[in-house]
Amino acid sequence: MRPSRREFVKWVSASGIALSLSRLGSAEAAGLPPRASLPGREGWNPAANGAGRIDGVAKVTGAKLYASDFRASDLPGWPQSTSHAILVRAPDATHVYVGMDLARLSGALKPSVVVTAADLDKIGTRVPAFYTGDLFCPVGKTPIYMGQPVALLIFETFDTFDRARLALRYGTFVKFGEETGPVAIPNYGAYRFTRVAGATPDAPDVYSPVQAGWVSPGRSQISPLPVWSPLAKDTPAPYSKAAVHGEQIRSELAAKNSNLLMLDREFETQSVDPMFLEPEAGLAWYNSKSESLELVLGVQSPYEAAESIEHMLGKASAPFKPARINAQFTYVGGGFGGRDHTPFVLYVALAAMFFPGRPVRLAHDRYQQFQAGIKRHPFKMRSRIGVDRSTGKITAFAADHVLDGGGLANFSVNVATVAATAAIGIYDIPKVDVTTVVVHSRGVTAGSMRGYGTLQSMTALEVLIDEVAAALPLDPIEFRRRNALKPDGRTMCGNRYSVSVRTTEMLDKLEKHPIWQQRAQQKSAARPGTLVGTGLACVTKDYGAGADCSLGRVELSAEGKITIYCDHVEMGNGIGTALANRVAIHLGVVADEVSVARVDSYDVLGLVTSGDPYMMDQKTQDRAEKDPRWVPAISTATSASVGAHVGTHSAAEAARVIFRFGLWPAALELWNIAPNDPRAKDWAKAQWKDGQLVMSGLAALPLSALAAKAYARNLVTGAMAHSFSRWEWSRARFPFNGEQYRAEIDALAVRKGNGKFARIDRVSVRFPPAVNNQSGNTYTSMCGTLVRVEIERATGVLRIAKAYNVFECGRALVPEVVLGQAQGGFAMGVGYALLENLPPYEGGPGNGQWNLGQYLVARGSDLPLRDLEIEVLPPLTPDEPPKGMAEVVMVPVVPAILNAIFDATGRRFQSLPVTASLLKGVLA
Amino acid sequence: MTRLSITINGRAHGPTDVRDDLSMNDFLREYLGMTGTKFGCGAGQCLSCAVIVDNPDGTSFTSPTCVVSAVSFDGKVIRTVEGHAKNGELTTLQKAFIEHFSFQCGYCTAGFLNEGQVLLERLAKAPVARAELEKTIAEALDGHICRCTGYIKYHEAVRDVILADSKRYLVANQ
């Protein structure tokens, strides 16, 4: 069974706390200069004409947009002054924590409140299951990870806080006693993915995860690693079946066979930080009179953040249990997965509850962000691959992954399974066996950072593939082409992709590109003292998390102004602009207002939910869906490259409803076309051009005229929708206007004229089947990269001379944003391959001493700014849905660089990063 | 405590008594509520906190604010991201950043804007040859970290502003 991405907590709180969530933006902030953030609200904004980002003006004028920008005085109804908190964390996880040296904070530096584990025990907080582990390490226990909080210190004034902060920057404020060694905690999860294909491509698989479910081995009592043997005493039966097949594959790989090229390689990846530029921050105020906890937060998962806070305080004793929680969500200063399900928000809420009546701000500085922010998992991988020497076809593949998940489980299991099920990349391999285990450690918690899992396993794979091609020998592109999975082929889970698979097209592009064509010539023409090499890689990356949903609401004014609400979060991904552009496909013009991170605007839908969308069985789902308001999940995080595909879907469907039942009948009336005229059903033939609806032989109609008519005739002027995807969309039928309206949504409400929104209960629904939880990903995007490097032999300094990235993403909603994401992904890939590294444990970021300078990310001078070519393949059809691309564009960059380094130096590096000093060492 | 007087975006502030160890970044963000200037690293490495300092001789430079004390700015004239647009009219560079989709999350934008603006003003006084332009832009912007964009669109925006008014920014006949 697919592991759940999160522990579910009911939206309508069982604890009796009422939740309200909304978006906070500069336009609403009182007392600020009128810096408009949205097109239509000021004199000039190119986004109104489809050029530039929706949030462009706000971002170049310094508007208050981010959680770190807001203070109490910015917020209507809040007290004017802001207090500040410090989250004290343990820099040691091998000794017993014995307390803090609070004497260092005496006199003017004394905190107003100190919150510790003992205080939480007294009031009865609960730890959300997703964050299992003590919120604060209690005195007398060894911290379970470096950076585990031990206390919150709250200071009434900024100056007291600031002086205390400086006083605590260095030294030994947190005290430790006896050495215990690290705390032993069972691994977070272990899985085995085994597939044995049938004799022919059309034959059913002999064994696959889709057929048999996902399986886990028994748990060892004496080791953090599982028992992989199929014959172990406590092996579960379903696992045993997979393991027998898996061991057979391994035996075949190990057998002496002169026809088979077999390579057995190890590869290690490092821990890195998302290094989003805005450190995590939040503001909270507990109004004890109204018993309301007010929050300002910036996260990728707003719905989950509010739920988790509600759960934490849901059973707390008075006066620590609020009657209601009002959370407002801001723009995010970078996310990359590091703000998806972050425990930071829990401490923001606690700060307010322990200092009632005073707004409290909690903000990481960069040292703290390195110490505690979610990291990328380091991997240790061993891979074995068998290739038929005569055909150049891969016959079998086996791999073993061990991930270091750090201190809290977070999304570790999901990262492990994504990596494992991506272990064979773009290839069609009939026999595959991959084991994966993610272990707890005393390191900083790792989570689902951009490209998670795939980045690690496909880097190892694409380096291995390059080596295989050289060993056969076979041209590396030809070898990839022979083994590429065809569009109707099966993945290593046994399912097929449900979207376009354009690997061959991509390989053709790579092969014909001048960087590839000129590789030998460039190598031989290298300057004295310089080594030149060219490398390539081609990968595929899933998008979506297997249970994704979106909420969208679109309103049209009588003047033709469009307003969009969406629950997904703007973290730089351009979701606001993508929403505006996708809605414009249906309504003809870019919206006047786009409000993102809104989870509060859909009450009319009356959605209810239950169970876990990742775990539920079909019978449970069938039973639940009989309630027309039930959905498998209400709102999910902006993560896993779902922004374009999922985040904009509901708003687009809402816009479609407005067109179909508002603007189209308005147009018919303006064109004097009677309802019984055959042309009355030709809505699909109408097109928008320059803000006007055009039909052959008829007068063009501006949106403003259509909107006015829709209002005059009490037609549909607003719609809101919910949609759910489990590797396919939910579909439902709604009785409306005398017909049965079918759409890829599962809840709908409409507004007519100036009226109020009214829900239309669905009369039938087809949610994606529960068996899809056994599937590997079915949504995937492909990307290929070519890199030419130049390495100075004497210094090991590497320069990327030229690079080419080619990928596909269906219909690009905002081509400029897509291009920017690809350029940014390239930069992040370069950093991962060559620069970024966080050592584990004692010398690593958990010690609270890490910052930029010591941690290197790619700067402009590290990149081929004028020599990076990005090619986005056009969609296969004009209406091909958008596909997630923000992660895949980063992945092939890394192995392409490693393969280029091999081409230049003859040295295959099997760990990351490959720094200049490492290169210098091997070239000496 | 030290008395601080400063001119920000043409407006005089102070004299105000501030702690000697108060950073300029905190003075802007916590005392004045001017949060357009960001806090990124606190180590002078990312320059998302950079502001423009205008010298009496008409030259300008950017300075980080996170590792610099507020009192060291006493008597100085500075510009922040909030002060670029006048009467609601964006500057050429602000417009170029928007039109080029230069930023994504936007957290580094204030720093890049200030740096780019200083470069434009410097080139207006001391134009460079066309052949030196790429190097000049790269050197000017390289201190700034952007984690989202890969920098290309920032460079393109600055380059396009310069090339669109090449008589002003570049040495003639180059």
Chai-1 contact restraints between the chains, C-beta under 6 A:
chainA,res_idxA,chainB,res_idxB,connection_type,confidence,min_distance_angstrom,max_distance_angstrom,comment,restraint_id
A,G43,B,G88,contact,1.0,0.0,6.0,A-B,restraint_1
A,P46,B,I98,contact,1.0,0.0,6.0,A-B,restraint_2
A,P46,B,E99,contact,1.0,0.0,6.0,A-B,restraint_3
A,G52,B,I98,contact,1.0,0.0,6.0,A-B,restraint_4
A,G52,B,E99,contact,1.0,0.0,6.0,A-B,restraint_5
A,G56,B,I98,contact,1.0,0.0,6.0,A-B,restraint_6
A,K59,B,F103,contact,1.0,0.0,6.0,A-B,restraint_7
A,K59,B,G106,contact,1.0,0.0,6.0,A-B,restraint_8
A,K59,B,T109,contact,1.0,0.0,6.0,A-B,restraint_9
A,V60,B,Q94,contact,1.0,0.0,6.0,A-B,restraint_10
A,V60,B,F97,contact,1.0,0.0,6.0,A-B,restraint_11
A,T61,B,A85,contact,1.0,0.0,6.0,A-B,restraint_12
A,G62,B,G36,contact,1.0,0.0,6.0,A-B,restraint_13
A,G62,B,V81,contact,1.0,0.0,6.0,A-B,restraint_14
A,G62,B,E82,contact,1.0,0.0,6.0,A-B,restraint_15
A,G62,B,A110,contact,1.0,0.0,6.0,A-B,restraint_16
A,K64,B,T35,contact,1.0,0.0,6.0,A-B,restraint_17
A,D69,B,T35,contact,1.0,0.0,6.0,A-B,restraint_18
A,F158,B,E30,contact,1.0,0.0,6.0,A-B,restraint_19
A,M275,B,R147,contact,1.0,0.0,6.0,A-B,restraint_20
A,F276,B,R147,contact,1.0,0.0,6.0,A-B,restraint_21
A,L277,B,G40,contact,1.0,0.0,6.0,A-B,restraint_22
A,L277,B,S48,contact,1.0,0.0,6.0,A-B,restraint_23
A,L277,B,Y107,contact,1.0,0.0,6.0,A-B,restraint_24
A,L277,B,C108,contact,1.0,0.0,6.0,A-B,restraint_25
A,L277,B,R147,contact,1.0,0.0,6.0,A-B,restraint_26
A,E278,B,Y107,contact,1.0,0.0,6.0,A-B,restraint_27
A,G333,B,C105,contact,1.0,0.0,6.0,A-B,restraint_28
A,G333,B,Y107,contact,1.0,0.0,6.0,A-B,restraint_29
A,G334,B,C105,contact,1.0,0.0,6.0,A-B,restraint_30
A,G334,B,R147,contact,1.0,0.0,6.0,A-B,restraint_31
A,D365,B,G42,contact,1.0,0.0,6.0,A-B,restraint_32
A,R366,B,C41,contact,1.0,0.0,6.0,A-B,restraint_33
A,R366,B,G42,contact,1.0,0.0,6.0,A-B,restraint_34
A,M571,B,C105,contact,1.0,0.0,6.0,A-B,restraint_35
A,G572,B,Q104,contact,1.0,0.0,6.0,A-B,restraint_36
A,G572,B,C105,contact,1.0,0.0,6.0,A-B,restraint_37
A,G572,B,C148,contact,1.0,0.0,6.0,A-B,restraint_38
A,E816,B,F101,contact,1.0,0.0,6.0,A-B,restraint_39
A,G820,B,F101,contact,1.0,0.0,6.0,A-B,restraint_40
A,G820,B,Q104,contact,1.0,0.0,6.0,A-B,restraint_41
A,G820,B,T149,contact,1.0,0.0,6.0,A-B,restraint_42
A,G820,B,K153,contact,1.0,0.0,6.0,A-B,restraint_43
A,Q823,B,G150,contact,1.0,0.0,6.0,A-B,restraint_44
A,Q823,B,I152,contact,1.0,0.0,6.0,A-B,restraint_45
A,G824,B,C148,contact,1.0,0.0,6.0,A-B,restraint_46
A,G824,B,T149,contact,1.0,0.0,6.0,A-B,restraint_47
A,G824,B,G150,contact,1.0,0.0,6.0,A-B,restraint_48
A,F826,B,G150,contact,1.0,0.0,6.0,A-B,restraint_49
A,A827,B,G150,contact,1.0,0.0,6.0,A-B,restraint_50
A,N851,B,C41,contact,1.0,0.0,6.0,A-B,restraint_51
A,N851,B,A43,contact,1.0,0.0,6.0,A-B,restraint_52
A,L852,B,C41,contact,1.0,0.0,6.0,A-B,restraint_53
A,L852,B,A43,contact,1.0,0.0,6.0,A-B,restraint_54
A,L852,B,Q45,contact,1.0,0.0,6.0,A-B,restraint_55
A,L852,B,C46,contact,1.0,0.0,6.0,A-B,restraint_56
A,G853,B,A43,contact,1.0,0.0,6.0,A-B,restraint_57
A,G853,B,Q45,contact,1.0,0.0,6.0,A-B,restraint_58
A,R859,B,D142,contact,1.0,0.0,6.0,A-B,restraint_59
A,G860,B,L141,contact,1.0,0.0,6.0,A-B,restraint_60
A,G860,B,D142,contact,1.0,0.0,6.0,A-B,restraint_61
A,G860,B,Y151,contact,1.0,0.0,6.0,A-B,restraint_62
A,S861,B,D142,contact,1.0,0.0,6.0,A-B,restraint_63
A,L865,B,I152,contact,1.0,0.0,6.0,A-B,restraint_64
A,L865,B,H155,contact,1.0,0.0,6.0,A-B,restraint_65
